[in-house]
Amino acid sequence: MVRIAIVGAGGISHRHIEALLRCDKAKIVGIIDINRENAQKRAAMCGASVFDHLEDCLDLVDAVYVLTPPSTHCGIAVTAMNAGKHVFIEKPISSTIEDAQTICETAIRCQVQCMVGFNMRFRVGYGKLHDFVQSGMAGTLTTYWCQRHGLRVDPNNKWSTDPLLMTGMTIESLSHDIDAMRWIAGEAGMVTAFVQESRPELPGFDDNCNAIFRLNNGATANFQSSWSSHTGFNSRGVLGTLGTAYISGPNLWNMDMFHWKTKDMPYECMERIDDIHDVRSFVEEGRYFVSCLEEGKPVSVTCEDGLKALRVSYAMLESNKTNTVVKL
């Protein structure tokens, strides 16, 4: 049984608690949050105790979930790892590259597991794209794309628009898309990006991005993303010398169709997929993390993946600021 403490009782904690409750080998022991009322609500969901400080329950747990704003991740994760505890960190790994490096260095020094919550790797649609490429059905990859448009400013997610805490779309949300690109298509070698802010009342809150990547394997990738679109849709796909495949859906996150065709197929095939961004992928993610700890296996979604995604986010911001191509 893996005993877990959760630090951060905000919106995303509901999903993780709900998911961990479906993991037979996980037990949530403690909840910690600066808002004790929120901590008590989450604790009531899972029969856990509320603690004022992480240090108060470290002797009782095997792992710590870090679900706080990104700028606070480093201190919490380092405290847990220095105590010999494994760590799960919600994406993005941090708000700064320096903090992300410290997290990675501490995980190595303390010889503990550190997984970043790139939840898309545990969704059906992304898995189909990954398998299509890995099977060789795409042939040599030439293009990866990601389009997602929607209207998003969550009034319950105060930290994402708090000037002292916010990271903006390029760091906060595009971390998912960057990791998916790396996982499915390959590492980025250079990027040109154009980042925009559309909300005068939120200076520093970027919510639109167009980017073109040159991947190290010779392929290209492009992102077209918006949090200020008045209509919602998404499409992610791969184009190769032997085949093309993509997933699509009606809003920012949900996908309902998988399309694919290879040069040897007479017609395009379509499969309806029920890939709603609900608790199911969090269950798969939680079970995977817990099973790795139980079996002593290294996690495949590491803090290094979090650091690499963050470097790409900052390269995109630098490209926009300097109006140049930025090498990674």
N, C-alpha and C positions, 0 to 999 in steps of 0.2 A: 504493500500500500504506500503510495506517494502522498505525503502530507504537504499541503500547500498553504502559503499565506498570500493574500492578494492585497497589494498596495494600490489604492485608487478605486473609489466606489462610484465613478462617473458612469456615463452611458454605456461605454463598451464593456464595462465589468458585468453588466447584466447578461450579455451574450456569453462571456467566458464562464460565468458561474453556471448558467443554464447548461452549457456544454459539459463542464466538468462533472456536473451532477449525473451525467449519462456515462461517465467513465467509471467502470467498476473498481478500477485500481487507484482512483484518486479520492482524496478526502480534503476538503477545504477546512482548515483549522482556524484561521484568523483573517480578519478584514481590518485594514488600516486606512484611514482617510482623515484629512484635516477637518472635514465636515463630519462630525461624529454621527449626526442624524442619518446622513447617507450611508455611512458604514453600518449602522444598525439595521437599515432597510435591507442592505445586501446580506448581512449576516443572518437575518431572518429567513432569507431564501434557502440557505444551505446549512443552518444549524451551527454556524461558526461563532467564535467569540470576537468581540471588538477589542482592539488594542490601540493605545495612543501612539505607540512608536513601533517600528519594525523590530528594533532590538529587543522589545519585550517578549517576542514570540519566536525568535530565531532558534532557540533550543528545542522548539516543538515541531519544527518543519524540516522538510527535505528540499523544498523548492519554493521560489518566490515569483509570483506574477507581478510585473511592473506595468501598471495600466494608468499611469499619471501623464500629465502633459510632457512632451518630449524633452523640454529643457530641464526637467527634474529627473530624467531616467538615470543619468550617470551616477549620481550620489547614492540612489537607492540600490541600483544594481551592484555597485562596488561594495557597499555595506554587506549585502547578501553574499556575494562571492567571497569576500574576505572571511566570512563566517563558514565557508565551505558549502554554501547552498547553491544549487542549480538555479538558473534564472530563465524566465520567459519574459521578453520585452515586446510590448505592442509596438508596431511600426509607427513612425520612423524610429530608428534606433536611438536617435538623439536629435537635438537641434543644431549641434555643431560637430564638425569633423573631429576636433580635439577630444570632445567627450566620447565620441564613438570609438576613437583609437584607445582611449583609456579603458573603456569597457572591454574591448577585444584583448588588450594586454593583460587586464586583470583576470579574464577568463582563462587565458593560457597559464598565467602564473599560479592561479589557484586550482588549476586542473579540474574545472567544473564545466558543465554544459551550459551554453548560452544560446537560446533560440530566439529569433526575431519573428514576430507574428505576420509574416507575409501570407495571409490567409488565402489569396488567390490560388496558390499551389495546391490547395485542397478542394478546389471547386471542379465540378464535372467538365465545364466548358474548356477551361484552361488545360485540364488534363488531356482532353481530346486533341487540342492543338499540339501540346507537347509530344503526345504519342505519335501524331501524324508526322511530325518532323523526325523524331527518333527512329521511326520505322523505316525511314528512307522514302516514303511515299511522296514527299515534296521534292526529292532530289537535292540538288544544290540550292540552298536558299538564296533568293535575290532580294526579297522585301519582307519586312514585318511591319504591321501597322496597328495603331491603337487610336480609335476615335471614341470619345465619350463626352456627351453634352447633357447638362441638366442644370437645374436651379438649386443651389445649395448654400444656405447659411443657417445652420442649426441653432435656434435660440437656446436650446438646452446645453449646447456645447460651448460654454462661455470661454474656455481657454483658447479655442481656435480663433476667436476674434479679439481677445484681450491683447492690447499692444505689448504687454510685458511677456506674453507667453506664446503668441501666435507664430506659426511658421509659414503660413500660406499654402496654396495648393501644390506648388512645385516640390516642396519638401514633404508636406504632410500626406497628400493623397497620391501624387504621382510616384511616390515610393513603391506603391503596389505595381504600377505599370512598368516602372524601371526593372523591378525584380522579375516580373513576368517576361519582359523582353530578354533579360539575361538568361533566364531559365529555359525559354523556348527557342530563342534565336541566336544568342551569343553575346559576348562582351562588346561594349561600345568603345571605340577608339577615339572618336571625336564627335563634337556636337555643335550645331548652330541652333539657337533657340530665340524665340521672341515671346516675352512674358509681359502680360498686361494686368493692370488693376482697373476694375470697372466700378468700384464703390468708393466715391469720394469721402464717405463717412468712415471708411476703414483704410486709411493710408498705410501702405506696407503689406496689405492683404492681396497678394496676387491670386487671381481667379481665372485667368485664361493663359493658355500656353500652346504655341506651335513649335515643334522641334523636329530637326532632321539629324539622324545619327548615321555615322559610318561605322559599321561593326568590324571587328578585327578579322572576321572570316570573309570579308569582302562584300557582305550584304549591306543593305541600307535599312533603316527603320524610321518611321515618322509617327509623331504624336500630334493629335489635335484634340485638345481638352478644354472644357469650359465648365465653370460653376455658375455662370450667369446666363445660360441659355434658357429661353422661355419654352423650348420644346426639348424633350429628352430622348436620347437614343445612344446606343453603343455598338461598336463593331471592332473586333480584334481578329487579325488573321495573318496568314503566311502565304507567300507566293514563291514557288520554286521552279526549277527547270522541268520537273516531272509532275508537279501537282500544286493545287491551291486549296486552302481550307480557311474557313472563318466562322466565328461565332458572333451572334448578334442578339440585340434585345431592345426593349422599348424605353429604357431609361438609363441612368448612370451605371447601375450595377447589375440588373437582372438580365439573364440571357435565356432565350427560348428556342433558338435554332442553331444547329451545326450544319454547315454546308461544306462539301468537299468534292473535288473531281481531280482525277489524274489523267494524263494524256492517253492512257489505254482504256479509259472509261467512255462509253458513248454519250452518257448524260451526267449532268451534275446530280449528286445525291444530297438529300436533305433529311435531317433527323431532328425531331422535336425533342428538346431537352428542357427539363424542369430545373433550371439552375437559378433559383432565387437566392439572393444573398441573405439567407436566414441562418438559423442556428446550425444547420447540418454541416457546413464546412468548418465551423468552429468545433463541432464535436469531433470531426476527423482530425483536425489540428491538435486538439487537446489529447485525444487518444494516442496520437503519434508521439507527442512530447512525453507523455506519461510512460508509454511503452519503451521508449528509448532509455528513460531513467531506470525503469524496472529491469531491463535486460542489459544495461550497461553499454548500449550502442550509441555512437556519436549521432547527433542530430544532423540532418542534411540542410537545414535552413539556419545558418549560423549568424553570429554577430558579424563575421566578416562579410556576409551577404548584406547585412544592414549597413555596414561601413561603405561598401562598394556602391550601393544604391544612393547613399547620401552624397558621396563624391560626385555622382552623375547629376544629382539635383543641383549641387553648387556649381557644377560646370555649366549647366543650363542657365542659371542665374548670372554667372559671369559672362557667358556669351551674350546675353541680352544687354547687360550693363556696358560691355565694351564694344558691342557690335562686331564681334570677331568669331571665328571658328576656334573652339577650345579643345585642345587635346587632353585625353584622359590618361 
